Amino acid sequence: MKTGLITSATYQNHDTGPGHPEQIARVSVINENFKRLNNPNILWKNPSIISDEIIKNTHDAKYVDLVKNSFPSKGFSSLDGDTIISPGSKEATFDAAASIITAIDGVQNKEFKNAFASVRPPGHHCNQNKAAGFCILNNVAIGTKYLLNKYKYKKIAIIDFDVHHGNGTQDIFYENENVLFISTHQYPYYPGSGSEQEKGKFNNICNIPLPAGTNSEEYLNAFEFALKRLKEFKPEFVLISAGFDSHVKDPLAQFKLETEDFYIITERILKTTKKFCNGKVVSILEGGYDLEALRDSTKRHVDALLEFN
């Protein structure tokens, strides 16, 4: 079967201003690379329109209304110190959230076996009612709540391999026994959370904090614990917060992963969970700020989705 690639041209309108690392070119280099490769087993799809109801299952209604009214008519504004918005950011923000819904529906309806959503802005630092760290809506959390509410799954696993801890996702699911949240991340580092002591109400939070300078071998050895937790949990559906800022070339952190590691990480997730979820996996872009590393690492990530679907 095919792998879905969900994306929207509206990401190009989310202008974060000169010098901002979460730049338009991030998604451009990914999408242009996949277009050039022209793999017939990748099914391109635009996101459908997302309803307020779906978003408000994850985010406080007041926060969603605040966000909708925050986008400037011209120039720039900000939702926090890092999270810059402009007139075109509104469409991009809601299309990013819609992309994970479209990806999930496509997997459920057997349009494709699994999917990767190439979107911006990212989402995993945003909690129920606060933007943070370039994130306006928590895309992966919205997808998780959708799986629980619409498709009535009882066991959803989220694996977040962004170099920064997915604090927003953790906050949202800290007391949800139906969701296992696993995060590997540089620690101590932004956003300051993600210690091993943060376990969730139902032991459903699995933080794997690693020091600056962590290399491929050290990371992959530590990742075995994530795979162990996945086996124990037996997820029915798997979501990946795919951040590629663990790459050695990335300017915003100090991990030393190589491009090929993202293939290995993805392969191990898919092989470990296949007997539980039958390959139902949706991945969505989070971080990754060196354009060449991001282009090449997402390619290897999707290679694994294609190969093991």
Buried (B, 14 or more C-beta within 10 A) or exposed (E): BBBBBBBBEBBBBBBBEEEBBBBBEBBBBBBEBBEEEEBEBBBEBEBEEBEEEBBBBBBEEEBBEBBEEBBEEEEBBBBBEBBBBBBBBBBBBBBBBBBBBBBBBBBBEEBBBBBBBBBBBBBBBBBEBBBBBBBBBBBBBBBBBBBBEBBEBEBBBBBBBBBBBBBBBBBBBBEBEBBBBBBBBBBEBBBEBBEEEBEBEBEBBBBBBBEEEBEBEBBBEBBEEBBEBBEEBEBBBBBBBBBBBBBBBBEBBBBBBBBEBBBBBBBBBBEBBBEBBEBBBBBBBBBBBBBEBBBBBBBBBBBBBBEBB
